[in-house]
Amino acid sequence: MRKVVLYIAKSLDGYIADSKGGVDWLTGQDEENTDPGSYPEFIKTVDTVILGYKTYHQVTTELSPDSWVYSGMKSYVVTSKKIESTDEIIFTNENLTDLISRLKKQEGKDIWICGGASIVNQLLGLNLIDEFYISIIPTILGSGIRLFEEHNKEIKLELINTRNYNGIVDLQYKCRKSTD
């Protein structure tokens, strides 16, 4: 069965964007270093991307305005906005539980939760993330958009892999099976 994987980067102090929503700080300690890190390996394991409208908007207007960076994959943009979908980009206000359930039943590779924090925290609250792949960037922002909000429950994880390159540390976890 397909897994739902959060693959995201955050600052050492837990932010996925600065206080203005910027992500230009998402680099390693040596900006000349060309090591692509874990992304090329990760992207081969997914064929579906889920992201919120703010993340979609940032990608299409700032980060890659000339081409859709997730070309060749199905992308689901969760939004209440009425926007025309294409073959690759589906705009939906479908309930996240229903969307994830439907996608997990389909044939395919894993499902990538790309961002942003609102989508991540909703899925976390619903126990719908199977694996967490978090890259820690060697930067302390001090403020910004926090990856994880406060939650009323504990989620136990099992470390399955670590990797470091250019001052960045990747942590890969899966949810531990509950013994309750």
Secondary structure as GFF3:
##gff-version 3
##sequence-region A 1 180
A	DSSP	beta_strand	4	11	.	.	.	ID=ss1
A	DSSP	beta_strand	15	17	.	.	.	ID=ss2
A	DSSP	alpha_helix	39	43	.	.	.	ID=ss3
A	DSSP	beta_strand	46	52	.	.	.	ID=ss4
A	DSSP	alpha_helix	53	58	.	.	.	ID=ss5
A	DSSP	pi_helix	59	63	.	.	.	ID=ss6
A	DSSP	beta_strand	74	78	.	.	.	ID=ss7
A	DSSP	beta_strand	89	92	.	.	.	ID=ss8
A	DSSP	alpha_helix	96	105	.	.	.	ID=ss9
A	DSSP	beta_strand	110	115	.	.	.	ID=ss10
A	DSSP	alpha_helix	117	125	.	.	.	ID=ss11
A	DSSP	beta_strand	131	137	.	.	.	ID=ss12
A	DSSP	beta_strand	145	146	.	.	.	ID=ss13
A	DSSP	beta_strand	157	165	.	.	.	ID=ss14
A	DSSP	beta_strand	168	175	.	.	.	ID=ss15
###
